[in-house]
C-alpha cells in the first residue's frame, strides 16, 4: 500500500507542462503553483497517517491545483469522531472494489482526481527486517496518481473539509519485488496514470460503460518507467524527519543478493 510520499513540488514547470501543452496555461499554472507552494508545506517524506494536504486536480476543476487532506471522509459520516476513525482507513482504495465499497463508490462514480507527488515509498522485507525504498519516475517527472475525493461537512462547525484517497492496483514486477510484505495477500502499488490517460480518469462517463473504462486504467505502471533506491528509516529513533536526508540513498550490503542489478 502507499502510505508515504514525497510532495516537494521542487520543479514547478514540470507540473505545469504535465497537465497541458498550451503555453498560456503553463504560465498561468506556474504562477498558481508558486502561490500554492507558499501556502502549503512541501514534504521530502510524509506519512499518510498524519493526513497532510497533497496537490490534486479534480474532475470538476481539472486544470486548477487544489490541496486536499489525505484520507477520504465519505459524506455520510455523521460526526468528528466518525471522521477521525474512518480517515485512517481510507488512505488507499483498492481499484478492484472502489465501485462496491460504501466509503468509495460515490466518489468512484463522480469525484475522481489526480494526486501529484514527486515519489512514494514502500518497505521491502528481508530476513525479518524491513528496508524502505523510494520510487520515482525514471525521468524525474511528477507522478500523477489516480485518486478519489470528497468534501465532508462538519455539521458542528460548518467547515467543509476536502479529502482524498489514493487508488491502488496489483504491483508490477519491480514493485512486487520491493513490496513483499508476507502479511499481505499480494503486492500493491498506486495507480500511476501516464500523461495521455490522466484526463480519461477525470472524464465523465455514463454508469453502464464508465465502470469498465475506469477500471481499465487501473493497471500496473511499466517497470521501465520507474526507478528506485533504498533510503534510511522512515520510522523510529533513526528517522531523519521530513528533510532531504530522508530521501538520500542508503546502501544495505545485505540486500545485494536480492537486488543484484544495484539499488
TACORNOR-V754785 format. One record per pair of residues at least 24 apart in sequence whose ideal C-beta (glycine too) atoms are under 6 Angstrom apart, sorted by the first residue. I is the first residue (numbers start at 0). J is the second residue. If there is no record, write none. Layout:
I&J, I&J
This chain:
0&91, 0&187, 1&91, 1&119, 1&165, 1&189, 2&47, 2&90, 3&46, 3&120, 3&233, 4&116, 4&119, 5&43, 5&117, 5&118, 6&42, 6&53, 6&116, 7&41, 7&117, 8&36, 8&41, 13&140, 13&141, 14&141, 17&141, 18&62, 31&64, 35&64, 39&66, 42&241, 43&241, 43&242, 43&243, 43&245, 43&246, 44&241, 44&245, 47&90, 53&114, 54&115, 55&112, 55&114, 55&163, 56&113, 57&112, 57&148, 58&111, 58&201, 61&201, 67&148, 67&161, 67&162, 67&163, 68&162, 70&162, 71&149, 71&162, 71&163, 71&164, 72&151, 72&162, 73&102, 73&149, 74&149, 89&164, 91&165, 91&167, 92&147, 92&164, 92&166, 93&167, 94&166, 94&168, 94&217, 98&210, 103&147, 106&147, 106&149, 107&147, 110&148, 110&149, 111&200, 111&201, 112&146, 112&148, 113&143, 113&197, 114&144, 114&146, 114&165, 115&141, 115&143, 116&142, 121&177, 121&178, 123&177, 124&179, 124&180, 130&229, 130&251, 131&230, 131&233, 132&177, 132&227, 132&229, 133&230, 134&225, 134&227, 137&224, 137&226, 142&191, 143&192, 143&197, 144&189, 145&190, 145&192, 145&200, 165&189, 166&190, 168&217, 169&219, 171&219, 171&222, 172&222, 173&222, 190&217, 191&220, 228&262, 229&262
